[in-house]
Amino acid sequence: MRKDGTGGVTAPTEPPPASARWTMLVFVSLAMFGNYYVYDALGPLADTLQRSLGFTDTQIGWLNGIYSAPNIVMVLIGGIIVDRIGTRLSTLVFTACCLVGALVTAATPSFPVMATGRLIFGMGAESMIVAITAALGQWFGGKQLGFAFGLNLCIARAGSYAADLSPRWAKTFFEGGWQPPLYLAAGIMAAGCVATALYFLLERSASRRYRLPLPGPSDKIVWRDLWRFDRSYWYVVGLCVTFYSVIFPFRSTFAIKYFQHAHHLSLEDASTMNSYVFLAAIFATPLFGLLVDKVGKRAFFMAGGTLLLLLAFPILAYTELNLWTSTVLIGIAFSLVPAVIWPSVTYLVRSNQLGTGYGLMTMIQNIGLTVVNVAAGKLNDTYHANAENPAGYTPMLWMFGLLSLFGLVFAWLLWRREVGPDGHDLEKPIPKSKLEPRTA
């Protein structure tokens, strides 16, 4: 593919056919399945790691927090790499990095080595997500974009669901201690690498025949432009960091252990209860994506989903309501907000800066994930949260509730701006005659 004189991409005018687009979506989504499975494989093992290896909650928090730590810098670099070398090669490289990290994590009971494995996995995993997100934007443009993002998240979260249910369907692995479940996770990540290789071959062929707006290696990066994105973009970033700093430290790190200790559930029952959040997302996320493609109201839906998340934590901390109540609230929020927030970036960032825009957003998100994972574990250790003292988990729930409140403020600010004259059509449906969304 050659460059034109203005630095843009001159490509064939024919867009990829539907069969090629959906095949591409399946391949990258299977790789995301492995990514999400490995990340959430630690949740069902939290209590086992504490009992068998003597890990504290702070150390358990670090195992997920250190996953995010390198991405404070690496994911922005990864986004720039995506813009520079293209999605297919960067996705393949980052997925291979995920596999190495998963293998190192499972190799030894040493906390420093396990933490190193999680760090390596994190360096590849978040950059891989940036690459795949940018690839979806390139392959689908504005046509069915919300539905494509939603379906991608649907398959990816099936990995989280499978990880949460693994104490049931992979019971023999858990009976062998902490290590076999982590080797199982590495095997699933290896299958994701195979899917990424198939995507590489598909895009290499498609880029010669169809219109794919892939940036070339001679594009110049102007670093000061990173801080000149539209104000609406920064509101989305603020919502992103607060929302995910609640969802993942709670649901993926401490929720199962909390359910075991505070609500006296078995490992299998606690894992199953936690899995319903991801099960709901598997089906509801693509439907919400399709809905916003049809009706718009993206900022409005982000605010609504964040409000539901906020309500869940006072219910957990101060009521005797069945766990289904908070699970349903978090499940709807986890299905709705991500289905809207990631496609919305394509309205706010130029197409040749998508990788960088997603990378910057994910970089700041990972600051929150690193800090909040460790802070939640530290709060639990400080207040001696355990099965004999379930009230010790209340400060952690307060922290998650306050973060949800900040997320709601960002969503409200976004809505206020987008319904005004400086909006970017976030509140409007995608016109049937328009294949590309408006970019800033």
C-alpha positions in Angstrom: 0.0 0.0 0.0 1.6 3.3 -1.0 1.5 6.7 0.6 0.1 9.8 -1.2 1.9 13.2 -1.1 -0.1 14.5 2.0 0.8 11.6 4.3 -2.6 9.9 3.9 -3.1 6.4 2.7 -4.0 5.6 -0.9 -5.8 2.3 -0.8 -8.2 0.3 -3.0 -11.7 1.8 -2.9 -13.5 -1.5 -2.3 -14.2 -2.1 1.4 -13.7 -5.6 2.8 -16.8 -7.8 2.2 -18.9 -8.9 5.2 -17.4 -12.4 5.2 -13.9 -11.1 5.6 -14.9 -8.6 8.3 -16.7 -11.2 10.4 -13.9 -13.8 9.9 -11.4 -11.2 11.1 -13.6 -10.4 14.1 -13.8 -14.1 15.1 -10.0 -14.5 15.0 -9.1 -11.4 17.1 -12.0 -12.2 19.5 -10.7 -15.7 20.1 -7.3 -14.2 21.0 -9.1 -11.8 23.3 -10.8 -14.8 24.9 -7.4 -16.1 25.9 -6.3 -12.7 27.1 -9.3 -12.3 29.4 -9.1 -15.8 30.7 -5.5 -15.4 31.8 -6.2 -12.1 33.5 -9.2 -13.5 35.5 -7.5 -16.9 36.3 -6.2 -15.4 39.5 -9.6 -14.5 41.0 -10.7 -18.1 41.8 -7.2 -18.8 43.2 -7.0 -15.8 45.7 -8.1 -17.8 48.7 -5.9 -20.8 47.6 -2.8 -18.5 47.2 -3.4 -17.1 50.7 -3.8 -20.6 52.3 -1.2 -22.5 50.3 1.5 -19.9 49.7 0.8 -17.5 52.5 0.2 -14.5 50.2 -1.4 -11.4 51.8 -4.2 -9.5 50.2 -1.7 -6.8 49.4 0.4 -9.3 47.4 -2.7 -10.7 45.7 -3.6 -7.1 44.8 -0.1 -6.6 43.4 -0.4 -9.7 41.1 -3.2 -7.8 39.2 -1.8 -4.4 40.0 1.6 -5.1 38.5 -0.2 -6.3 35.4 -1.3 -2.7 34.9 1.9 -1.0 36.1 4.0 -1.2 33.0 1.1 -0.1 30.9 1.2 3.3 32.5 3.9 3.8 29.8 3.9 0.7 27.7 0.4 0.9 26.4 0.9 4.4 25.0 4.1 3.1 23.3 2.0 0.1 22.1 -0.6 2.4 20.6 2.1 4.3 18.8 3.6 1.0 17.6 0.2 0.0 16.3 0.0 3.3 14.3 3.5 2.8 13.0 3.8 -0.9 12.1 0.1 -1.8 11.6 -2.3 -3.9 13.5 -1.6 -7.3 12.2 2.1 -7.4 13.2 1.7 -5.6 16.5 -1.2 -7.9 17.5 0.9 -11.0 16.8 3.9 -9.7 18.8 1.8 -8.6 21.8 -0.1 -11.9 21.9 3.2 -13.8 22.0 4.2 -11.6 25.0 1.0 -12.6 26.7 1.8 -16.3 26.4 5.3 -15.9 27.8 3.9 -14.0 30.8 1.3 -16.7 31.5 4.0 -19.4 31.4 6.3 -17.5 33.8 3.4 -16.9 36.2 2.7 -20.6 36.4 6.3 -21.7 36.7 7.1 -21.2 40.4 5.5 -20.4 43.8 7.9 -17.5 44.3 6.0 -14.3 44.6 8.6 -12.2 42.8 8.7 -14.6 39.8 4.9 -14.8 39.7 4.7 -11.0 39.8 7.3 -10.8 37.0 5.1 -13.2 34.9 2.1 -11.0 35.5 4.1 -7.9 34.5 5.2 -9.5 31.2 1.7 -10.6 30.6 0.4 -7.1 31.3 2.9 -5.6 28.9 1.5 -7.6 26.1 -2.1 -7.9 27.1 -3.2 -4.2 27.2 -1.2 -3.3 24.0 -2.8 -6.3 22.3 -6.2 -4.9 23.3 -5.2 -1.5 21.8 -4.1 -3.1 18.6 -7.3 -5.2 18.3 -9.5 -2.2 19.1 -7.8 -0.1 16.4 -8.1 -3.0 14.0 -11.9 -3.1 14.5 -12.1 0.6 13.9 -10.2 0.1 10.6 -12.2 -2.9 9.4 -15.7 -1.7 10.4 -15.4 2.1 10.2 -18.9 3.5 11.2 -20.8 0.6 9.7 -22.0 -1.7 12.5 -19.1 -0.5 14.6 -20.9 -0.6 17.9 -22.2 -4.1 17.2 -18.7 -5.3 16.2 -17.1 -3.8 19.4 -19.9 -5.4 21.4 -19.5 -8.8 19.8 -15.7 -8.7 20.3 -16.3 -7.9 24.0 -18.9 -10.7 24.1 -16.4 -13.4 23.1 -13.6 -11.8 25.2 -15.7 -11.9 28.3 -16.6 -15.5 27.7 -13.0 -16.0 28.6 -13.6 -14.2 32.0 -16.8 -16.3 32.4 -14.9 -19.5 31.7 -12.2 -18.5 34.2 -14.7 -17.8 36.9 -16.4 -21.2 36.3 -13.1 -23.1 36.1 -13.4 -24.4 39.7 -16.4 -26.4 38.4 -15.6 -27.4 34.8 -11.8 -27.8 35.6 -12.2 -29.1 39.1 -9.4 -31.7 38.6 -7.0 -28.9 37.9 -7.9 -27.1 41.2 -7.6 -30.3 43.1 -4.0 -30.3 42.1 -3.3 -27.0 43.9 -2.6 -23.5 42.7 -0.3 -24.4 39.8 -2.3 -26.6 37.4 -5.1 -23.9 36.9 -2.4 -21.4 35.9 -0.9 -23.9 33.4 -4.4 -24.4 32.0 -4.6 -20.6 31.5 -1.3 -20.6 29.6 -2.6 -23.4 27.3 -5.7 -21.3 26.5 -3.5 -18.3 25.7 -1.5 -20.5 23.3 -4.7 -21.2 21.4 -5.2 -17.4 21.3 -1.7 -17.1 19.6 -2.9 -19.4 16.9 -6.0 -17.3 16.3 -3.8 -14.2 16.1 -1.5 -15.9 13.5 -4.6 -16.6 11.4 -5.7 -13.0 11.6 -2.2 -11.9 10.5 -2.5 -14.0 7.4 -6.1 -12.7 6.7 -5.2 -9.1 7.0 -2.0 -9.4 4.9 -4.1 -10.8 2.1 -7.0 -8.3 2.6 -4.8 -5.2 2.7 -3.8 -5.9 -0.9 -7.3 -6.2 -2.2 -9.6 -4.0 0.0 -9.8 -0.5 1.5 -8.1 -0.7 4.9 -7.0 2.7 6.2 -3.7 1.5 7.6 -1.1 4.2 8.5 2.3 4.0 7.0 5.6 3.9 8.9 6.6 7.4 7.7 3.9 9.2 9.7 5.4 11.7 12.1 4.5 11.6 15.8 4.0 15.1 17.3 4.1 14.4 21.1 2.5 17.7 22.0 -0.6 16.7 20.0 -1.3 13.9 22.6 -2.5 16.5 25.0 -4.6 18.4 22.5 -7.4 15.9 22.1 -11.0 17.3 22.5 -12.4 17.9 26.0 -15.0 15.2 25.4 -12.2 12.8 24.9 -10.8 13.6 28.3 -14.2 13.2 29.9 -14.4 9.7 28.4 -10.9 9.0 29.7 -11.9 10.1 33.2 -15.0 7.8 33.1 -12.8 5.0 31.7 -10.3 5.1 34.5 -12.8 5.4 37.3 -15.2 2.7 35.9 -12.5 0.1 35.3 -10.8 0.9 38.6 -13.9 -0.4 40.2 -14.9 -3.3 38.0 -11.6 -5.2 37.7 -10.1 -4.8 41.2 -13.4 -5.9 42.6 -14.8 -8.5 40.3 -11.5 -9.9 39.0 -9.3 -9.7 42.1 -11.3 -9.7 45.4 -15.0 -10.4 44.7 -14.7 -14.2 44.9 -12.7 -14.1 48.1 -15.1 -11.5 49.5 -18.1 -13.7 48.7 -16.4 -16.6 50.4 -15.6 -14.7 53.6 -18.4 -12.2 53.9 -21.3 -14.3 52.5 -20.0 -17.7 53.5 -20.1 -19.2 50.0 -18.0 -22.1 48.8 -15.3 -21.5 46.2 -17.6 -23.0 43.5 -20.6 -21.0 44.5 -18.7 -17.7 44.9 -17.0 -18.2 41.5 -20.4 -19.0 39.9 -22.0 -15.9 41.4 -19.1 -13.7 40.2 -19.3 -15.3 36.7 -22.9 -14.1 36.2 -21.5 -10.5 35.6 -19.5 -11.8 32.7 -22.3 -14.1 31.5 -24.7 -11.2 31.3 -22.0 -9.2 29.4 -21.6 -12.0 26.8 -25.1 -11.6 25.6 -26.0 -8.0 26.6 -22.9 -6.1 25.4 -23.4 -6.7 21.6 -27.1 -5.9 22.0 -26.3 -2.6 23.8 -23.8 -1.9 21.0 -26.4 -2.5 18.4 -28.9 -0.3 20.4 -26.6 2.7 20.5 -25.8 2.3 16.8 -29.6 2.7 16.2 -30.6 5.3 18.7 -27.4 7.2 19.8 -27.6 8.7 23.3 -24.1 7.4 24.0 -23.2 9.8 26.8 -26.6 9.2 28.4 -26.1 5.5 28.4 -22.7 5.8 29.9 -24.1 7.9 32.8 -26.9 5.4 33.3 -24.6 2.4 33.5 -22.3 4.2 35.9 -25.2 5.1 38.2 -26.1 1.4 38.4 -22.5 0.6 39.4 -22.6 3.2 42.1 -25.8 1.7 43.7 -24.2 -1.7 44.0 -21.7 -1.0 46.7 -23.9 0.6 49.4 -26.2 -2.4 48.9 -23.3 -4.8 49.5 -22.0 -2.9 52.5 -25.2 -2.0 54.4 -28.1 -4.2 53.4 -29.0 -7.9 53.6 -30.3 -8.0 50.1 -29.6 -11.1 48.1 -26.3 -11.1 46.2 -28.3 -11.3 43.0 -29.3 -7.6 43.5 -25.7 -6.2 43.3 -24.7 -8.8 40.7 -27.5 -7.7 38.4 -26.6 -4.0 38.8 -23.0 -4.6 38.2 -23.8 -6.9 35.3 -25.9 -4.4 33.5 -23.2 -1.7 34.1 -20.5 -4.0 32.9 -22.5 -4.8 29.7 -23.5 -1.3 28.9 -20.7 1.1 29.6 -17.9 -0.7 27.7 -20.2 -1.3 24.7 -20.5 2.5 24.4 -17.2 4.0 25.7 -14.7 2.4 23.3 -16.6 3.0 20.0 -17.2 6.6 21.2 -13.5 7.3 20.9 -13.7 7.0 17.1 -16.0 10.1 17.1 -13.4 12.1 19.1 -10.1 11.2 17.6 -8.8 11.3 14.0 -8.6 7.9 12.3 -4.8 8.2 11.9 -4.5 8.7 15.6 -6.8 5.9 16.8 -4.0 3.7 18.1 -2.5 6.6 20.0 -5.8 7.8 21.3 -6.7 4.3 22.6 -3.2 3.9 23.9 -3.3 7.1 25.9 -6.7 6.3 27.3 -5.6 2.8 28.3 -2.4 4.2 29.8 -4.3 6.4 32.2 -6.7 3.6 32.9 -3.8 1.4 34.0 -2.6 4.0 36.5 -6.0 3.6 38.2 -5.9 -0.2 38.0 -2.4 -0.4 39.5 -3.2 2.0 42.4 -6.7 0.6 43.2 -5.7 -3.1 43.1 -2.9 -2.5 45.6 -5.0 0.0 47.7 -7.9 -2.5 47.9 -5.5 -5.2 49.2 -3.9 -2.8 51.6 -7.3 -1.8 53.0 -8.2 -5.4 53.5 -5.0 -6.1 55.3 -5.2 -3.0 57.4 -8.7 -3.7 58.6 -8.0 -7.5 58.9 -10.6 -8.5 56.4 -11.2 -12.3 56.6 -13.9 -14.9 57.2 -13.8 -14.1 60.9 -14.0 -10.4 60.3 -16.1 -9.8 57.2 -16.7 -6.1 58.3 -13.1 -5.5 57.4 -14.1 -5.5 53.7 -16.3 -2.4 54.2 -13.6 0.2 53.6 -12.8 -1.5 50.3 -16.4 -1.3 49.3 -16.5 2.4 50.3 -13.5 3.1 48.0 -15.3 1.4 45.1 -18.4 3.4 45.8 -16.6 6.7 45.8 -14.8 5.9 42.5 -18.2 5.1 41.0 -19.4 8.5 42.1 -16.5 10.2 40.3 -17.2 8.2 37.2 -20.8 9.4 37.3 -19.6 13.0 37.4 -17.4 12.5 34.3 -20.4 10.9 32.5 -22.6 13.9 33.4 -20.0 16.4 32.2 -19.7 14.4 28.9 -23.4 14.4 28.4 -23.6 18.2 29.1 -20.9 18.9 26.5 -22.3 16.5 23.8 -25.8 17.9 23.9 -24.4 21.4 23.4 -23.0 23.1 20.2 -19.5 21.6 20.8 -20.7 18.0 20.6 -19.5 15.3 18.3 -22.7 13.5 17.4 -22.3 11.0 20.3 -26.0 11.5 21.1 -27.0 10.8 17.5 -27.6 7.4 15.8 -25.3 6.4 12.9 -27.0 7.6 9.7 -27.8 4.7 7.3 -26.1 6.6 4.4 -22.9 7.3 6.4 -20.2 4.7 6.6 -17.7 6.7 8.6 -18.4 8.5 12.0 -17.4 12.1 12.3 -13.9 12.6 13.7 -12.5 15.5 15.5 
